[in-house]
Amino acid sequence: MTMTAGVVLPARNTLFTLARGALGGGVIGASLTALVVGAVIRSVPLFVTGLGVPAVYALLVLLAGVPRRAREAAIAPRTALATVESVEAVRDEATSDVPVRFVSTVAPDDAPAYRVAFTQHVHLADLPDYRAGDVVVVQYPPDRPWRVRLVKRPTPEWEERAAGARIDPAPGPVLAGEEPEGSAVGFVRLLALLLAAAGVLLLFRTDLFDEDTSAGSPSPTRPSVSASTSSSTTVVSSASGTVTLAPHQSFLDQGELRKAITALTRGTDVRMGTAVVVQDRMLSVVYAHTGSQTATFDLDSLPYDRFPALVKEAQSSLGTGSPQTWELTVECLTGSLTIRVGVTAVEGTAWLEADGDAKVVRRTPAR
């Protein structure tokens, strides 16, 4: 039996391949960035989204391929004879089955012969049965002739045909299946990955970098601002500013209070205040109005580093065995700067009063 000819592969849908590559890259970039950003800003919904998006995408791809796989399964494979031109073990593996690359000429009964290269796992004990020049029985889908597979246990009829057949190698190139994705697809996938990652970072830049966002045009005094991050919530107007920390934080933490005051006055000419009230996770600042006769003080000059020590002293030495809440107030209504710390416990409320240098001048035990 001598058959010589070639076969033409179906053309690849380049536009569909590019779109699929872009969608896959976008899903990978967005999901990975959402996981990282969600972990950094402690956002459970964002972290769960990063886990869920690739799972949903994989499910959609699986469902989209169901009709195609059903059509492929409904088409019976064709059986043909083939001559083995070369046999090469792709790599050594610890298992008994090794991947072997075959180059063969397939000779269908009702179509021209063609050359094809394919890889198939073969048991070590069966390797001597496949040598160059041997005629074997193969199967392949009619619409994908490059997907050739050896028939390890053919029917007696096909065994008899293979034993008496001689197939000359077909001329022409060796078919190796569908063409691999080109550099264009890789570039589109990488670009989509980077754009998706940048989009997630852009959406959550405020949470990541603790930036304040302002609404409306800037004013010479203080615009109204509301910014929320994973660590704090800041609300600012021309008359006052408020910072609320997350549950795991406290203004007794080192540098937390000074950082909050700096954030409230950043980008403005507001430096004078009439009152500062601090609780465990809430800070309120009342700014001085232009032309106001109320006594004011420089917000930057307060002894913030001494505030935690004053609160701890009030908690430990004012007879409040198990302090529950505390409040620190700064004002200068009497003309001199006064710092008051109140601690409330089961026994009542105790007070500590200090001057502008945070030196204690008066203590009032709990009653």
GIZIHU-V278292 format. One record per pair of residues at least 24 apart in sequence whose C-alpha atoms are under 7 Angstrom apart, sorted by the first residue. I is the first residue (numbers start at 1). J is the second residue. D is the distance in whole Angstrom. If there is no record, write none. Layout:
i->I j->J d->D
i->I j->J d->D
//
This chain:
i->1 j->165 d->6
i->1 j->166 d->5
i->1 j->167 d->6
i->2 j->166 d->7
i->2 j->167 d->5
i->2 j->168 d->6
i->3 j->107 d->7
i->3 j->112 d->7
i->3 j->113 d->6
i->3 j->167 d->7
i->3 j->168 d->7
i->4 j->112 d->6
i->4 j->113 d->5
i->4 j->170 d->5
i->4 j->171 d->7
i->5 j->112 d->5
i->5 j->113 d->5
i->5 j->114 d->6
i->5 j->170 d->6
i->5 j->171 d->7
i->6 j->112 d->6
i->6 j->113 d->6
i->6 j->114 d->5
i->6 j->172 d->7
i->7 j->114 d->6
i->18 j->185 d->5
i->18 j->188 d->7
i->21 j->185 d->6
i->21 j->188 d->7
i->21 j->189 d->5
i->22 j->188 d->6
i->22 j->189 d->5
i->22 j->192 d->5
i->24 j->189 d->7
i->25 j->189 d->5
i->25 j->190 d->6
i->25 j->192 d->5
i->25 j->193 d->4
i->26 j->192 d->5
i->26 j->193 d->5
i->26 j->196 d->5
i->27 j->54 d->6
i->28 j->193 d->6
i->29 j->193 d->4
i->29 j->194 d->6
i->29 j->196 d->5
i->29 j->197 d->5
i->30 j->196 d->5
i->30 j->197 d->5
i->30 j->200 d->6
i->33 j->197 d->6
i->33 j->200 d->7
i->34 j->200 d->7
i->41 j->207 d->7
i->41 j->208 d->6
i->41 j->230 d->5
i->42 j->230 d->7
i->77 j->139 d->6
i->77 j->140 d->5
i->77 j->141 d->5
i->77 j->142 d->6
i->78 j->139 d->5
i->78 j->140 d->5
i->78 j->141 d->6
i->78 j->142 d->6
i->79 j->138 d->6
i->79 j->139 d->4
i->79 j->140 d->7
i->80 j->106 d->7
i->80 j->107 d->6
i->80 j->108 d->5
i->80 j->109 d->7
i->80 j->137 d->6
i->80 j->138 d->6
i->80 j->139 d->6
i->81 j->106 d->6
i->81 j->107 d->6
i->81 j->108 d->7
i->81 j->135 d->7
i->81 j->136 d->6
i->81 j->137 d->5
i->81 j->138 d->6
i->81 j->162 d->7
i->82 j->106 d->4
i->82 j->107 d->6
i->82 j->135 d->6
i->82 j->136 d->5
i->82 j->137 d->6
i->82 j->138 d->7
i->83 j->133 d->6
i->83 j->134 d->6
i->83 j->135 d->4
i->83 j->136 d->6
i->83 j->167 d->6
i->84 j->131 d->7
i->84 j->132 d->5
i->84 j->133 d->5
i->84 j->134 d->6
i->84 j->135 d->6
i->85 j->132 d->5
i->85 j->133 d->6
i->86 j->132 d->5
i->87 j->131 d->7
i->87 j->132 d->7
i->96 j->123 d->6
i->96 j->124 d->6
i->97 j->121 d->6
i->97 j->122 d->5
i->97 j->123 d->4
i->97 j->124 d->6
i->98 j->122 d->6
i->98 j->123 d->6
i->98 j->124 d->7
i->105 j->169 d->6
i->105 j->170 d->6
i->113 j->170 d->6
i->114 j->170 d->6
i->115 j->170 d->6
i->115 j->173 d->7
i->115 j->174 d->5
i->115 j->175 d->6
i->116 j->146 d->6
i->116 j->174 d->5
i->116 j->175 d->4
i->116 j->176 d->6
i->117 j->174 d->6
i->117 j->175 d->6
i->117 j->176 d->5
i->118 j->148 d->7
i->118 j->176 d->7
i->135 j->162 d->6
i->135 j->165 d->7
i->136 j->162 d->6
i->137 j->162 d->7
i->146 j->175 d->6
i->146 j->176 d->7
i->146 j->177 d->5
i->147 j->177 d->7
i->221 j->268 d->7
i->221 j->269 d->7
i->222 j->268 d->7
i->239 j->286 d->6
i->239 j->287 d->5
i->240 j->285 d->5
i->240 j->286 d->4
i->240 j->287 d->5
i->241 j->284 d->6
i->241 j->285 d->5
i->241 j->286 d->7
i->242 j->283 d->6
i->242 j->284 d->5
i->242 j->285 d->6
i->243 j->282 d->6
i->243 j->283 d->5
i->243 j->284 d->7
i->244 j->281 d->6
i->244 j->282 d->5
i->244 j->283 d->7
i->245 j->281 d->5
i->245 j->282 d->6
i->249 j->281 d->7
i->250 j->280 d->5
i->250 j->281 d->5
i->251 j->280 d->6
i->251 j->281 d->6
i->252 j->308 d->5
i->257 j->304 d->7
i->258 j->304 d->6
i->271 j->298 d->6
i->271 j->299 d->6
i->271 j->300 d->7
i->272 j->296 d->6
i->272 j->297 d->5
i->272 j->298 d->5
i->272 j->299 d->6
i->273 j->297 d->6
i->273 j->298 d->6
i->273 j->299 d->6
i->274 j->331 d->6
i->275 j->330 d->6
i->275 j->331 d->5
i->276 j->329 d->6
i->276 j->330 d->5
i->276 j->331 d->7
i->277 j->328 d->6
i->277 j->329 d->5
i->277 j->330 d->6
i->278 j->327 d->6
i->278 j->328 d->5
i->278 j->329 d->6
i->279 j->326 d->6
i->279 j->327 d->5
i->279 j->328 d->6
i->280 j->326 d->7
i->295 j->332 d->6
i->295 j->333 d->6
i->295 j->335 d->6
i->296 j->332 d->7
i->303 j->357 d->7
i->303 j->358 d->7
i->306 j->358 d->6
i->311 j->341 d->6
i->314 j->341 d->7
i->314 j->343 d->7
i->314 j->352 d->6
i->315 j->343 d->6
i->318 j->350 d->6
i->318 j->365 d->5
i->318 j->366 d->7
i->319 j->365 d->6
i->319 j->366 d->6
i->320 j->345 d->6
i->320 j->347 d->6
i->320 j->366 d->7
//
